[in-house]
Amino acid sequence: MDTVHVWPGESARVAIDFAHPLVGDQDHVFHCHSHEHAEAGVMLRFTVKA
């Protein structure tokens, strides 16, 4: 699953397994599909270093 619905007043905990066979640093993004949140910059970009 790559989508988590979190309603107002709720929270979610996400565990990610980065033990994949890709080579090199990998960029990933967490973001929200709420238009208001997107305009407010609610997004997290991070890099998993090899």
C-alpha positions, 0 to 999 in steps of 0.5 A: 500500500502506498496511500494512507487516508488520515482524516482530521483528528487522526494520525498514522504511523508508517514503516518503510522497508528500504532493503531494496536492490536499487543501487545508489542514493534514492530520493523519496517524497511524502506528500498530501493530496489536499489542495490546501495542504499542497499550497501550504507546502506540506511535503517531505522530500528525503534521500536514502543514502547508499 
